[in-house]
Amino acid sequence: MVIEMKASLLLSFYKKELEYLIELGNDFSKTYPDIASRIGLDKSSSSDPYVEHLIESVAFLTSRIQYKIDAAYPRLAAQLIETMFPQVGQPLPSSCIFQLKGVEQNGVVEVGSELISMEKPPIPACRFTVYDTQNLNNAKIHQIETLDSNIAFPACLSALDKKKQKTAIILKISVEDDDFFSAEKPVSFYVDMKPSCASLFYQQFWSSKPFIVVSTKQKAQKLHAKYCQLDGFVFDSKNDIIKDNDRLSLESYRFGCEYFHFPQKFQFFSLDLSSTLTGNEQEIEVWILSESEWLQPKEEYSTNCFKFNCIYAVNRFSRRIDRINLTSSKTEYPLYADKVAPSAFEVLSVKSVNGFDYGNERLNEFTPTTTLSPHSEYMYELIRNTTMSNDPYVSETTEMFISLAFPVDEDKQVKQVALEGVCSNRRWPELIREGNINVDWRLESEVRISGVKALVGPSNSYYPPIDEQASWSLIQNIANQLTYILCDDPKQSAKRLRQYLSVFVPQGGVRQKQLCNSIDAIYHQDIVRKVSCSGIPTIARGLHIDLHINDEAYPHGETWLLGAVIERMLACWMPVNSFIELTLHSKKYDVIATWPIQNGLGKLL
C-alpha cells in the first residue's frame, strides 16, 4: 500500500515536470527558432527519439527531487518546531479536578502545592501540581432556586434592571459551625456539569457582563463586573506549572491544547465579596440574573452543580534528573528521572543544566541553543523521540535526549552533568480512571482537610503531532499569528482558523472535530477605542472581530466556551499596546455574546 502511494505521487510529479519541459521548449523555440530546429524543439513532439528520451529522463530526475523535497517537509517542520518552539513538542500531561473534603477553616492552597496518589501496583504514586491559587472555605450550598417569572428582586436593583432580567439562579449558602464568610478572599465556584451544559450556563448568565447580586440579612448589593472573574481564562505570570519560560507566543497554543483535551479547566468562576461582606455573615444569597430565557431546562440546575473547594491540577512536577557521566564515545545522552523505574516518569522539559568535575565541584552552567547567546560556550540541545514502551500498561510515550557542546582545551574538564527537570508519570494516571481504581490521595499542604476526591479525570495525556504535516500549520500560526489567519475573505479566515484548531483534535475526537468545523466565517475591522492601560485612560487602535458559528453543524451547546477560548487565543496574539473586541454569532441565537475589550498579551509593537 505504501509503495503504491509513493509510486502514484512520483508519477504525478513526473507528469507535471514533463508538461513543464514541453511548455518551456515551445517558448524557447519561439524565441530562438534556429537553435530549436537543430535540437528538435521546434515542434510539440520531436521526431528524434533521443530528444524525446532526454526530455523524459530529465523529467524523471527532477520529479525524484520534487518527491524527496515533499517527503522531507514533515521532518523539516518537526525540526524547525523543536528548534524555534521547543515547548510545542512537550506532551500535555494528564489533568484532574479535585475536591477537598472536610475543610475545617478558611485557607489557601497555593500554586505549586501537590496532590499525590497512594501507590497501588502496578500503578506508581502519581503527583499532580496545583495550577491556580485556590481559596478554601467550609461553606456549602444548602438550597438553589431557579426563577423565571414574578421574581421578587432585591431592593437594590433599579426599576430598569428589574424590567430587563427574565431568569435567575439563587444560591443559598451557609457556613458550618461558628465560622464566618471571609471578606478578604474571593469565593471560588466550580460548575460541575458537562462542558456543553456549563457552556449554556455561561452563555445565559455571562454573555457580556455578569449581573450578580449578593444578599445578606443586612443588605443586598450588586457586584461590579470587575469582582466577577472566570478563573480558567486568567493567566498568572508567576505560574510556570504549564508554561516554562516563553508564554507570549505559545500561550494561545496551550489554551487550545487544554480546551480540546480538558475543557473542565475553564468551568471555574470566582466572586470577590469584599465590597459586600463585613466579615460576620454566616448566610448569604448569590443571585445570578440574566436577560434571556432558559437555554436549557432549569431542572438541570441543582445544589450539586456548583461546588466549593475544587482544584485544577496537572500531572507535572519538578524533579532532579539522574546525573550523566560524560564519555568521549557518545554525542547524545538519554535523560532518566529514575533509572530504577524508568517507566514511572517521563521527562517533559529541562530547567537547568550544570557541569561538574569528578570532585563534585560545579564548573559552569549550560544554556539552551535556542537562546542563541553569543557569550556562552557551554550549550545544550534537547531531542525528543516518540517511542513505544515495553511496559504493557503504558504504550506510546516519549524519551528525551540531550546533546552538549563545550570547550575541551581547559584545565578543568566537565565530567558530569546535573539536571533539574519537569516530569510527569507518563500515562499511568489514565489507568486510575479507566480501571475505576479507588486510589487515596493526599494534599501536600498545611491546610487541614479530611480527604481528597478526584471529581473529574484524570484525563488522557496528549502527545502533539509534531512529525505530521500539521507542523506547518503550527509554524505559520505561531510565527505569523493574526496576520496569517485574518484575511479579506471571511470564509478563508474561518478555514485557516479551523486548520489551526484541528491540530489539537485528538485521534477519534469526533466531538472536537465537529466543534472545529462549526466555525463558519470571521469578519474583522480596525477600530479605535478609549481603553485603560495600567489604570491610565488612553486611545488605542485594535480589532473588532465577528466570529460566526454554524450551530447546526454542532448542536450540542458548547459554542460559548469555544468562543471564549478563541477570544483569549486571539488576545494572546495581539500586541500589548493594542486590544481585541470579539462578538460571537450563531444561526440559532444570532448574537451569543460580546466580550469586553481585552488588552493584547503579545509583544510590544
C-alpha positions as CSV (number, residue, x, y, z in Angstrom):
1,M,0.0,0.0,0.0
2,V,2.8,2.4,0.9
3,I,4.7,1.5,-2.3
4,E,1.6,2.2,-4.4
5,M,1.2,5.6,-2.7
6,K,4.8,6.5,-3.3
7,A,4.6,5.4,-7.0
8,S,1.4,7.4,-7.5
9,L,2.9,10.5,-6.0
10,L,6.1,10.1,-8.1
11,L,4.1,9.7,-11.3
12,S,2.1,12.9,-10.6
13,F,5.4,14.8,-10.1
14,Y,6.8,13.2,-13.3
15,K,3.7,14.3,-15.4
16,K,4.0,17.9,-14.1
17,E,7.7,18.1,-14.8
18,L,7.3,16.7,-18.3
19,E,4.5,19.1,-19.1
20,Y,6.6,22.0,-17.8
21,L,9.6,20.9,-20.0
22,I,7.4,20.7,-23.1
23,E,6.0,24.2,-22.5
24,L,9.5,25.5,-21.8
25,G,10.7,24.0,-25.1
26,N,7.8,25.6,-27.0
27,D,8.6,29.0,-25.5
28,F,12.3,28.6,-26.4
29,S,11.6,27.6,-30.0
30,K,9.5,30.8,-30.5
31,T,12.3,33.0,-29.2
32,Y,15.2,31.1,-30.8
33,P,13.8,29.2,-33.8
34,D,17.1,28.4,-35.5
35,I,18.6,26.8,-32.4
36,A,15.4,24.9,-31.6
37,S,15.2,23.4,-35.1
38,R,18.7,22.0,-34.7
39,I,17.9,20.2,-31.4
40,G,14.4,19.2,-32.4
41,L,12.4,21.6,-30.1
42,D,10.6,23.4,-32.9
43,K,7.6,21.1,-32.6
44,S,5.4,20.0,-29.6
45,S,6.8,16.5,-30.1
46,S,10.2,15.8,-31.6
47,S,10.7,13.2,-34.3
48,D,14.1,12.4,-32.9
49,P,13.6,9.6,-30.3
50,Y,16.8,10.5,-28.5
51,V,15.5,14.1,-27.8
52,E,12.2,12.6,-26.5
53,H,14.1,10.2,-24.2
54,L,16.3,13.0,-23.0
55,I,13.3,15.2,-22.1
56,E,11.6,12.3,-20.3
57,S,14.7,11.4,-18.4
58,V,15.2,15.0,-17.2
59,A,11.5,15.0,-16.1
60,F,12.0,11.7,-14.2
61,L,15.1,13.0,-12.4
62,T,13.5,16.3,-11.4
63,S,10.4,14.5,-10.3
64,R,12.5,12.5,-7.9
65,I,14.0,15.7,-6.5
66,Q,10.5,17.1,-6.0
67,Y,9.4,13.8,-4.4
68,K,12.3,13.9,-1.9
69,I,11.7,17.6,-1.0
70,D,8.0,16.8,-0.4
71,A,8.8,13.8,1.7
72,A,11.2,15.9,3.8
73,Y,8.6,18.6,4.6
74,P,7.3,16.9,7.8
75,R,10.8,16.1,9.1
76,L,11.9,19.7,8.4
77,A,8.8,21.1,10.1
78,A,9.4,19.0,13.1
79,Q,13.0,20.1,13.4
80,L,12.0,23.7,13.0
81,I,9.5,23.4,15.8
82,E,12.0,21.7,18.0
83,T,14.5,24.5,17.4
84,M,12.2,27.5,17.4
85,F,9.4,26.5,19.8
86,P,10.6,23.5,21.9
87,Q,7.6,23.9,24.3
88,V,5.2,22.9,21.5
89,G,6.6,19.4,21.4
90,Q,6.0,18.8,25.1
91,P,3.2,16.4,25.8
92,L,0.3,17.8,27.7
93,P,0.1,15.7,30.8
94,S,-3.0,14.3,32.4
95,S,-5.2,16.8,34.2
96,C,-7.8,16.4,37.0
97,I,-10.3,18.3,39.0
98,F,-10.0,17.5,42.7
99,Q,-12.4,18.4,45.5
100,L,-11.1,18.8,49.1
101,K,-13.4,17.3,51.7
102,G,-13.9,18.3,55.3
103,V,-12.3,21.8,55.1
104,E,-12.2,22.9,58.8
105,Q,-11.5,26.6,58.3
106,N,-10.7,29.2,55.6
107,G,-7.4,28.6,54.0
108,V,-5.4,28.9,50.8
109,V,-3.9,26.2,48.5
110,E,-1.0,27.9,46.8
111,V,0.2,27.3,43.2
112,G,2.8,24.5,43.2
113,S,1.1,22.5,46.0
114,E,1.0,18.8,45.2
115,L,-1.7,16.1,45.3
116,I,-0.1,12.6,45.4
117,S,-1.9,9.3,44.9
118,M,-1.1,6.3,47.1
119,E,0.9,3.7,45.2
120,K,-1.2,0.8,44.1
121,P,0.7,-1.7,42.0
122,P,1.1,-1.7,39.1
123,I,0.3,2.0,39.2
124,P,3.0,4.1,40.9
125,A,2.4,7.1,43.0
126,C,1.2,9.9,40.7
127,R,1.9,13.6,41.5
128,F,-0.4,16.4,40.4
129,T,0.6,20.0,40.8
130,V,-1.9,22.7,41.6
131,Y,-2.4,25.1,38.7
132,D,-4.1,28.1,40.3
133,T,-4.2,29.5,43.8
134,Q,-7.4,28.3,45.4
135,N,-9.2,29.8,48.4
136,L,-10.9,27.3,50.7
137,N,-13.9,27.6,53.0
138,N,-16.2,25.4,54.9
139,A,-19.4,26.7,53.2
140,K,-22.0,24.7,51.5
141,I,-24.9,25.4,49.1
142,H,-27.9,24.1,51.0
143,Q,-30.6,25.3,48.6
144,I,-30.8,26.5,45.0
145,E,-33.8,28.3,43.3
146,T,-34.5,28.9,39.6
147,L,-36.9,31.7,38.8
148,D,-38.3,32.9,35.5
149,S,-41.5,34.9,36.4
150,N,-42.7,37.1,39.2
151,I,-39.2,37.4,40.6
152,A,-39.1,39.2,43.9
153,F,-35.9,41.2,43.1
154,P,-33.7,42.6,45.8
155,A,-34.4,46.2,46.7
156,C,-31.0,47.4,45.5
157,L,-32.0,46.9,41.8
158,S,-33.4,49.8,39.8
159,A,-36.7,49.6,38.0
160,L,-34.9,49.3,34.7
161,D,-32.8,46.4,35.9
162,K,-35.8,44.6,37.2
163,K,-37.6,45.1,33.9
164,K,-34.7,43.6,31.9
165,Q,-34.0,40.5,34.0
166,K,-36.0,37.4,32.9
167,T,-34.4,34.5,34.7
168,A,-32.4,34.0,37.9
169,I,-30.5,31.3,39.8
170,I,-30.4,31.9,43.6
171,L,-27.6,30.1,45.6
172,K,-28.3,30.0,49.3
173,I,-25.0,29.5,51.0
174,S,-24.1,29.0,54.7
175,V,-21.0,28.2,56.7
176,E,-20.8,25.5,59.2
177,D,-20.2,25.7,63.0
178,D,-19.3,29.1,64.3
179,D,-17.3,30.2,61.2
180,F,-17.9,33.3,59.1
181,F,-17.6,34.2,55.5
182,S,-14.2,35.8,54.7
183,A,-14.5,39.3,53.2
184,E,-10.8,39.3,52.3
185,K,-10.6,36.4,49.8
186,P,-12.7,35.7,46.7
187,V,-15.1,32.7,46.8
188,S,-14.5,30.2,44.0
189,F,-17.1,28.0,42.4
190,Y,-16.7,25.0,40.1
191,V,-19.5,24.4,37.7
192,D,-19.9,20.6,38.0
193,M,-21.7,20.0,34.7
194,K,-21.0,18.5,31.3
195,P,-19.0,21.1,29.2
196,S,-22.0,21.6,26.9
197,C,-24.3,22.4,29.9
198,A,-21.6,24.6,31.5
199,S,-21.3,26.5,28.2
200,L,-25.0,27.1,28.1
201,F,-24.9,28.4,31.7
202,Y,-22.2,30.9,30.8
203,Q,-24.0,31.8,27.6
204,Q,-27.1,32.7,29.5
205,F,-25.6,34.3,32.6
206,W,-22.2,35.5,31.4
207,S,-22.9,36.6,27.7
208,S,-21.5,40.0,28.3
209,K,-21.0,41.4,31.8
210,P,-22.4,39.2,34.6
211,F,-25.3,40.5,36.6
212,I,-24.8,39.2,40.1
213,V,-26.3,40.4,43.4
214,V,-25.1,39.3,46.9
215,S,-27.7,39.5,49.6
216,T,-27.2,39.2,53.4
217,K,-29.5,39.8,56.3
218,Q,-28.4,43.4,56.5
219,K,-28.3,44.5,52.8
220,A,-28.3,43.5,49.2
221,Q,-25.7,44.8,46.7
222,K,-25.0,44.4,43.0
223,L,-21.4,43.2,42.3
224,H,-19.4,45.2,39.9
225,A,-18.2,43.2,36.9
226,K,-14.6,43.5,38.0
227,Y,-15.4,41.4,41.1
228,C,-16.6,38.5,38.9
229,Q,-13.9,36.5,37.2
230,L,-13.7,33.4,35.0
231,D,-10.7,31.8,36.6
232,G,-9.9,29.3,33.8
233,F,-9.1,32.2,31.4
234,V,-6.8,34.1,33.7
235,F,-3.0,34.0,33.1
236,D,-0.8,34.3,36.1
237,S,2.7,35.5,35.1
238,K,4.2,33.8,38.2
239,N,2.8,30.4,37.2
240,D,5.2,28.3,35.3
241,I,3.5,24.9,36.0
242,I,2.4,24.6,32.4
243,K,4.4,27.2,30.6
244,D,8.1,27.2,31.4
245,N,9.7,30.3,30.1
246,D,8.1,31.5,26.9
247,R,4.5,32.5,27.3
248,L,4.0,35.3,24.8
249,S,4.0,33.3,21.6
250,L,2.8,29.9,23.0
251,E,0.1,30.9,25.4
252,S,-2.5,30.6,22.7
253,Y,-1.2,27.2,21.7
254,R,-1.6,25.9,25.3
255,F,-5.1,27.3,25.6
256,G,-6.1,25.2,22.5
257,C,-4.5,22.1,23.9
258,E,-6.1,22.5,27.3
259,Y,-9.6,23.3,25.9
260,F,-9.8,20.4,23.4
261,H,-8.4,17.9,25.9
262,F,-9.8,19.0,29.3
263,P,-12.5,21.7,28.9
264,Q,-13.4,21.4,32.6
265,K,-10.4,23.6,33.3
266,F,-12.5,26.5,32.1
267,Q,-15.5,25.8,34.4
268,F,-14.3,27.9,37.4
269,F,-15.6,31.3,38.4
270,S,-14.9,33.4,41.5
271,L,-16.7,36.3,43.2
272,D,-14.9,38.9,45.2
273,L,-17.3,39.7,48.1
274,S,-15.0,42.3,49.8
275,S,-17.4,45.1,48.9
276,T,-20.5,43.4,50.2
277,L,-19.5,41.5,53.3
278,T,-18.4,42.8,56.7
279,G,-16.9,39.5,57.9
280,N,-19.5,38.4,60.4
281,E,-22.0,36.8,58.0
282,Q,-22.9,33.1,58.2
283,E,-25.5,33.0,55.5
284,I,-25.7,34.8,52.1
285,E,-27.6,34.6,48.9
286,V,-26.0,34.9,45.5
287,W,-28.4,36.0,42.7
288,I,-27.2,35.2,39.2
289,L,-29.6,37.0,36.8
290,S,-30.0,37.0,33.0
291,E,-31.9,39.0,30.4
292,S,-32.5,35.8,28.3
293,E,-34.9,32.9,28.7
294,W,-33.7,29.5,29.8
295,L,-31.3,28.0,27.3
296,Q,-31.6,24.6,28.9
297,P,-34.2,23.1,31.2
298,K,-34.0,24.8,34.6
299,E,-34.2,21.4,36.2
300,E,-30.6,20.9,35.1
301,Y,-29.5,23.2,38.0
302,S,-29.3,21.7,41.4
303,T,-27.1,22.1,44.6
304,N,-24.7,19.6,43.1
305,C,-24.0,21.8,40.1
306,F,-21.9,24.4,42.0
307,K,-19.1,23.1,44.2
308,F,-16.6,24.7,46.6
309,N,-13.0,23.8,47.3
310,C,-12.3,22.4,43.9
311,I,-8.8,22.5,42.4
312,Y,-7.4,22.1,38.9
313,A,-4.2,20.2,38.9
314,V,-1.8,18.8,36.3
315,N,0.4,15.7,36.4
316,R,3.5,17.8,36.1
317,F,6.2,18.4,38.7
318,S,9.8,19.4,39.2
319,R,12.3,16.6,39.8
320,R,16.0,16.1,39.8
321,I,17.2,14.0,36.8
322,D,19.8,11.4,37.3
323,R,23.3,12.6,36.7
324,I,25.1,11.9,33.5
325,N,28.7,10.7,33.3
326,L,30.2,12.0,30.1
327,T,32.3,9.8,27.8
328,S,34.1,10.6,24.6
329,S,32.3,7.9,22.7
330,K,28.8,9.5,23.0
331,T,27.2,12.6,21.5
332,E,23.7,12.2,22.9
333,Y,22.7,11.0,26.3
334,P,19.2,9.8,27.4
335,L,17.6,11.5,30.4
336,Y,16.2,9.4,33.2
337,A,14.2,10.8,36.1
338,D,14.7,7.4,37.8
339,K,16.9,4.6,36.3
340,V,15.4,2.1,38.7
341,A,11.9,2.7,37.5
342,P,12.2,4.4,34.1
343,S,8.6,3.7,33.0
344,A,7.2,5.6,36.0
345,F,8.5,9.0,34.9
346,E,8.6,11.0,31.7
347,V,10.9,14.0,31.3
348,L,8.9,16.9,29.8
349,S,11.4,19.7,29.9
350,V,14.7,20.7,31.4
351,K,15.0,23.7,33.8
352,S,18.8,23.8,34.4
353,V,21.9,22.0,33.3
354,N,25.2,22.3,35.3
355,G,28.6,20.8,34.6
356,F,30.7,19.2,37.4
357,D,34.1,17.6,37.6
358,Y,34.7,14.2,39.4
359,G,35.3,16.1,42.6
360,N,31.7,17.4,42.6
361,E,32.9,21.0,42.0
362,R,30.4,23.0,40.0
363,L,32.2,24.4,36.9
364,N,29.6,26.1,34.8
365,E,26.0,26.3,33.6
366,F,24.9,25.2,30.2
367,T,22.4,27.3,28.2
368,P,20.0,26.0,25.6
369,T,20.9,26.5,21.9
370,T,17.5,28.2,21.3
371,T,18.6,31.2,23.3
372,L,21.4,31.9,20.7
373,S,23.5,33.5,23.4
374,P,26.8,34.9,21.9
375,H,28.5,34.8,25.3
376,S,28.0,31.2,26.2
377,E,30.4,28.5,25.2
378,Y,28.5,25.8,27.1
379,M,25.3,24.9,25.4
380,Y,22.9,22.0,25.2
381,E,20.2,20.8,22.8
382,L,17.2,18.6,23.7
383,I,15.9,15.9,21.3
384,R,12.5,14.3,21.9
385,N,11.6,11.0,20.3
386,T,8.2,9.3,20.3
387,T,8.6,5.6,21.2
388,M,6.6,2.5,22.1
389,S,7.2,1.4,25.6
390,N,7.9,-2.2,26.6
391,D,5.6,-1.8,29.6
392,P,2.2,-3.5,28.9
393,Y,0.4,-0.7,30.8
394,V,2.0,2.3,29.1
395,S,2.2,2.0,25.3
396,E,3.1,5.3,23.5
397,T,5.5,7.6,25.3
398,T,8.4,10.0,24.6
399,E,12.0,9.9,25.5
400,M,14.3,12.9,25.9
401,F,17.9,13.1,24.9
402,I,20.5,15.8,25.5
403,S,23.4,16.8,23.3
404,L,26.2,19.0,24.8
405,A,28.7,21.5,23.3
406,F,31.6,22.9,25.4
407,P,35.3,23.6,25.0
408,V,37.7,20.7,25.5
409,D,41.0,22.6,26.0
410,E,40.5,23.8,29.5
411,D,42.3,22.7,32.7
412,K,39.1,21.6,34.4
413,Q,37.1,19.3,32.2
414,V,33.3,18.7,32.6
415,K,33.0,15.1,33.6
416,Q,29.4,15.0,34.9
417,V,26.2,16.9,34.2
418,A,23.5,17.5,36.8
419,L,20.0,18.5,35.6
420,E,16.8,19.8,37.1
421,G,13.7,18.9,35.0
422,V,9.9,18.9,34.8
423,C,8.4,15.4,34.7
424,S,5.1,13.5,34.5
425,N,4.0,10.0,35.3
426,R,3.5,9.1,31.6
427,R,0.1,7.5,31.0
428,W,-0.2,6.0,34.5
429,P,-2.9,8.4,35.8
430,E,-5.2,7.4,32.9
431,L,-5.3,3.8,34.3
432,I,-6.8,5.2,37.6
433,R,-9.8,6.4,35.7
434,E,-10.1,3.7,33.0
435,G,-9.8,0.9,35.6
436,N,-12.1,2.6,38.0
437,I,-9.4,2.1,40.6
438,N,-10.1,3.6,44.0
439,V,-6.9,5.4,44.9
440,D,-6.4,7.5,48.1
441,W,-5.0,11.0,47.5
442,R,-3.2,13.3,49.9
443,L,-2.6,17.1,49.7
444,E,0.9,18.3,50.5
445,S,-0.2,21.5,52.2
446,E,-0.7,23.0,55.7
447,V,-4.4,23.2,55.1
448,R,-6.4,20.9,57.3
449,I,-8.8,18.6,55.4
450,S,-10.3,15.2,55.9
451,G,-9.9,13.8,52.4
452,V,-9.4,14.4,48.6
453,K,-11.7,13.2,45.9
454,A,-10.9,13.1,42.1
455,L,-14.0,14.8,40.8
456,V,-13.2,14.8,37.1
457,G,-10.4,12.8,35.5
458,P,-7.5,12.1,35.4
459,S,-7.7,12.8,31.7
460,N,-5.7,11.3,28.8
461,S,-2.2,12.7,28.1
462,Y,-1.8,14.5,24.8
463,Y,1.2,14.0,22.5
464,P,1.4,16.8,19.9
465,P,1.7,15.5,16.3
466,I,4.9,17.4,15.6
467,D,6.0,14.9,13.0
468,E,2.9,15.3,10.8
469,Q,2.0,17.8,8.1
470,A,0.2,19.7,10.8
471,S,3.5,21.1,11.9
472,W,3.5,23.6,9.0
473,S,0.2,24.9,10.2
474,L,1.7,25.3,13.7
475,I,4.7,27.2,12.4
476,Q,2.6,29.5,10.3
477,N,0.2,30.4,13.2
478,I,2.8,30.7,15.9
479,A,5.1,32.8,13.8
480,N,2.6,34.9,11.8
481,Q,-0.3,34.6,14.1
482,L,-3.2,37.1,13.3
483,T,-1.6,38.2,10.0
484,Y,-1.9,34.6,8.7
485,I,-5.4,33.8,10.0
486,L,-7.2,37.1,9.3
487,C,-7.6,38.0,5.6
488,D,-10.2,39.8,3.4
489,D,-12.2,36.7,2.8
490,P,-14.3,35.7,5.9
491,K,-14.6,32.1,4.7
492,Q,-10.9,31.8,4.1
493,S,-10.2,33.2,7.6
494,A,-12.5,30.7,9.1
495,K,-10.8,27.9,7.1
496,R,-7.4,28.9,8.4
497,L,-8.6,29.0,12.0
498,R,-10.2,25.6,11.6
499,Q,-6.9,24.2,10.2
500,Y,-5.1,25.6,13.2
501,L,-7.6,24.3,15.8
502,S,-7.6,20.9,14.1
503,V,-4.0,20.4,15.3
504,F,-5.4,20.0,18.9
505,V,-8.1,17.5,18.0
506,P,-7.2,14.0,19.3
507,Q,-7.4,10.9,17.2
508,G,-11.0,9.7,17.2
509,G,-12.2,13.0,18.6
510,V,-15.5,13.3,16.7
511,R,-17.0,15.9,19.1
512,Q,-13.9,18.1,18.9
513,K,-13.7,17.8,15.1
514,Q,-17.4,18.8,14.7
515,L,-16.8,21.7,17.0
516,C,-13.9,23.0,14.8
517,N,-16.0,22.5,11.6
518,S,-18.8,24.7,13.1
519,I,-16.6,27.8,12.6
520,D,-18.3,29.4,9.6
521,A,-16.9,32.9,9.0
522,I,-14.6,35.6,10.6
523,Y,-15.1,39.3,9.8
524,H,-12.7,41.9,11.2
525,Q,-12.2,45.6,11.1
526,D,-9.8,48.2,12.6
527,I,-11.4,50.2,15.4
528,V,-10.3,53.0,17.8
529,R,-11.4,52.9,21.5
530,K,-10.6,54.5,24.7
531,V,-9.0,51.8,26.9
532,S,-7.3,51.6,30.3
533,C,-3.6,50.9,30.2
534,S,-2.2,50.3,33.7
535,G,-5.1,52.3,35.1
536,I,-4.4,55.3,32.8
537,P,-7.1,56.0,30.1
538,T,-5.6,56.2,26.6
539,I,-6.7,56.0,23.0
540,A,-5.6,52.8,21.2
541,R,-6.1,51.0,17.9
542,G,-7.4,47.5,17.9
543,L,-9.5,44.9,16.1
544,H,-13.2,44.1,16.3
545,I,-13.8,40.5,15.3
546,D,-17.2,38.9,14.4
547,L,-17.0,35.2,14.8
548,H,-19.8,33.3,13.1
549,I,-20.6,29.7,14.3
550,N,-22.9,27.3,12.4
551,D,-24.6,25.7,15.4
552,E,-26.4,23.4,13.1
553,A,-23.0,21.6,12.5
554,Y,-22.5,21.2,16.2
555,P,-25.9,21.5,18.0
556,H,-24.6,20.4,21.4
557,G,-24.4,23.8,23.1
558,E,-20.7,24.2,23.6
559,T,-20.5,27.4,21.5
560,W,-19.9,29.9,24.2
561,L,-16.9,28.1,25.7
562,L,-15.4,27.7,22.2
563,G,-15.8,31.5,21.6
564,A,-14.3,32.4,24.9
565,V,-11.2,30.3,24.3
566,I,-10.8,31.7,20.8
567,E,-11.2,35.2,22.2
568,R,-8.3,34.6,24.6
569,M,-6.2,32.9,22.0
570,L,-6.6,35.9,19.7
571,A,-5.8,38.3,22.6
572,C,-2.5,36.4,23.1
573,W,-1.6,37.2,19.5
574,M,-2.4,40.9,19.8
575,P,0.5,43.2,20.9
576,V,0.3,44.6,24.4
577,N,-0.2,48.2,23.0
578,S,-3.4,47.1,21.2
579,F,-6.7,45.3,22.0
580,I,-9.3,42.9,20.7
581,E,-13.1,43.0,20.9
582,L,-14.9,39.9,19.9
583,T,-18.6,39.2,19.1
584,L,-19.9,35.7,18.8
585,H,-22.8,35.0,16.4
586,S,-24.7,31.8,15.5
587,K,-27.7,31.0,13.3
588,K,-29.8,29.9,16.3
589,Y,-29.1,32.7,18.8
590,D,-27.9,35.5,16.4
591,V,-25.6,37.3,18.9
592,I,-24.5,34.9,21.6
593,A,-22.0,37.1,23.4
594,T,-19.8,40.2,23.2
595,W,-16.7,40.1,25.3
596,P,-15.4,43.3,26.9
597,I,-12.3,44.9,25.3
598,Q,-9.3,42.7,26.1
599,N,-5.8,44.2,26.0
600,G,-3.3,42.3,24.0
601,L,-1.0,39.9,25.7
602,G,1.6,39.7,23.0
603,K,4.9,41.5,22.5
604,L,5.0,45.3,22.1
605,L,5.0,46.6,18.6
